[in-house]
Amino acid sequence: MTETVRLPTAAEVDAARANIAGVARRTPLWRLDAEVPGTRIHLKLENLQPLGSFKIRAALNAIKTADAEAVRGGVVSASAGNFGQGLAWAAREMGAPTTIVVPDGSAATKAAALEGLGAKVIRVPFDDWWQVLTTRRFDGVDGLFFHPVAESAVVAGNATIGAEIVEDLADIDTVIVPFGGGGLVSGIGSVMRRLKPGTRMVVVESQASQPAAAALAAGRPTKVRHDQSFVDGMGSSIVLEEMWPLVRQSVDEALCVSFAEIAAAIRLLAARHHVIAEGAGAAAVAAALSGRAGQGDIVCIISGGNIDASNLGPILNGEDPF
């Protein structure tokens, strides 16, 4: 069933901030220690959130705006891992069982974290996982389904990041956001469009797939090839139909970075700032460093830090995990 998803109002963003207070952190905005002529790069460090990802904001707000009795009956989601962790944590606090369907290419560390939070993890091929996202159901599993992207409460939770950025930085020329399903850029973009309308909203994709670029070029969701890679926190085969109206309003441009550029950004963040970012988390920095996102004050969303050690080790040693 297709849900109607909308951009949050200012009041809904304020309510989301209240819902996540005391659990999700107000993450810092750091200046990147790297010289790019005419550019000041700022890092919104969502990898420092509990569970290592911005998704705690979305999951908490979604559960707190849902019917409590329905939640206690059990919750279900399809997630590469980060949203699932946030959902499992919030559900556990309410005594609710959690089932998370994950794609078989997702990071093992994320699946292990889900199990550590008490969630039942079902691993399936990517195409089957995508089917769960579109149908919002998985045969044989009952419970209240929470979509990791296409829910208004999820978008509102993500928007709290934008509210913090506006309060912490007076001049914002560009915000670069990794593109998974569009929920993150839509949330942050809704705040920028309202409070900083001159700010360019740029999404970054990897060579694994570029559904946002294809949709922006065609004016509608367009299916593209999707390859599995170590950049497991973003990328898909198509922009969801229910998210396209929000993405169209929120995004000015889509950029693609290579696996090598992402790996280099991971190394830079670790060496200069002792920041551990997963592939999707480092992608925005890779785009900013390339110069293709323009100049001025650029904010890069470091969306998460949950990367498998089997990938992180070789990257830090100068190798590329592909």
C-alpha positions, -999 to +999 in steps of 0.1 A: +000+000+000+014+034-010+014+059+019+010+097+016+043+112+028+046+149+033+072+174+043+070+185+080+057+218+092+078+239+116+055+227+145+061+191+135+099+196+135+097+212+170+075+183+182+101+158+168+129+176+186+109+171+218+103+135+210+139+126+206+153+148+234+173+129+260+181+100+236+193+114+203+222+138+207+225+173+193+256+164+173+284+189+167+292+208+135+330+207+129+351+224+104+370+199+082+407+202+085+414+202+047+421+230+023+398+234-007+402+268-023+372+291-018+354+264+003+348+259+040+336+223+047+316+216+078+309+181+092+275+173+108+287+143+128+257+120+130+281+091+134+283+102+170+247+094+177+238+065+200+239+034+177+261+053+153+236+068+129+211+097+123+184+070+120+178+071+158+161+105+152+137+091+127+130+058+145+123+075+178+100+101+163+081+074+143+075+052+173+065+081+196+040+094+171+025+059+166-003+042+186+014+028+217-008-003+219-001-012+183+036-007+189+036-031+219+021-057+197+054-058+178+072-038+151+085-047+117+108-029+092+131-034+063+164-018+069+201-021+058+207-018+096+208+017+109+171+025+110+165-010+123+188-004+152+170+028+162+136+011+159+148-020+179+161+003+206+129+023+209+107-008+207+127-025+234+121+004+257+083-002+253+087-040+257+078-046+220+093-074+199+111-063+167+117-080+134+140-064+108+144-077+073+179-068+060+194-071+025+221-098+022+247-072+012+244-052+044+272-048+069+276-077+093+283-053+121+248-038+116+231-072+117+250-081+149+240-049+165+204-056+157+206-090+173+223-074+203+193-051+207+170-082+208+157-079+172+149-109+151+169-105+119+158-120+085+184-117+058+171-118+022+184-110-013+183-073-022+154-076-047+133-094-021+142-068+005+132-040-019+099-058-023+093-056+014+100-018+012+074-013-015+047-036-001+053-029+036+049-065+045+068-098+048+050-131+046+048-148+080+057-118+101+031-098+119+035-064+135+032-027+129+054-018+099+076+012+101+091+023+068+127+036+071+121+063+046+086+069+034+068+080+065+060+116+075+072+110+111+105+097+097+110+127+075+102+150+105+127+132+127+154+137+100+144+174+098+157+179+133+192+178+118+184+208+096+171+227+125+204+222+144+225+232+114+206+265+109+211+273+146+249+265+145+259+281+112+248+315+099+260+312+063+251+280+045+257+278+008+253+241+002+242+210+022+254+177+008+233+146+019+239+110+010+209+096-009+194+063+002+156+067-002+152+105+001+140+107+036+171+124+050+174+151+022+137+157+023+137+163+061+168+186+060+157+202+028+123+212+043+140+232+069+164+248+045+136+258+021+118+274+049+146+292+068+175+293+043+159+293+009+191+303-009+209+271+003+216+245-025+206+210-016+228+184-032+225+146-029+254+124-033+253+089-048+280+063-055+290+044-086+269+015-072+237+032-083+223+067-091+185+066-088+182+103-077+202+115-107+181+094-131+149+107-116+160+143-117+170+139-153+138+122-164+114+141-142+101+109-127+114+078-109+135+057-133+149+023-127+187+020-127+212-007-121+221-013-085+254-031-075+261-042-040+292-026-024+308-016+009+287+016+006+256-002+019+239+027+037+227+044+004+217+035-030+188+016-046+173+007-080+147+035-081+133+065-062+101+053-044+070+068-060+057+081-027+091+099-021+095+115-055+073+146-048+094+153-017+127+147-035+117+169-064+110+198-040+141+192-018+169+185-042+188+209-065+214+185-079+227+150-077+264+141-077+281+108-081+314+099-064+335+068-070+343+041-045+379+053-045+368+088-036+347+075-008+375+054+006+399+084+004+373+104+024+371+077+051+409+078+054+409+116+057+382+117+083+400+091+104+434+107+100+425+143+105+396+141+130+397+105+144+362+102+129+350+068+117+325+071+089+308+043+070+307+046+032+275+065+030+287+088+058+319+097+040+303+102+006+293+138+012+328+147+021+341+130-010+317+152-031+328+184-013+365+176-017+360+169-055+350+205-060+319+195-079+296+208-051+307+244-055+323+268-031+315+287+001+302+272+033+293+235+026+278+212+052+284+175+048+261+151+066+282+123+081+252+100+083+267+071+101+298+053+113+287+016+112+313+001+089+325-035+090+361-039+103+368-061+073+363-030+051+376-003+074+410-020+081+420-023+044+407+012+037+428+027+065+458+008+052+454+025+018+436-003+000+402-001-017+376-027-007+362-034-042 
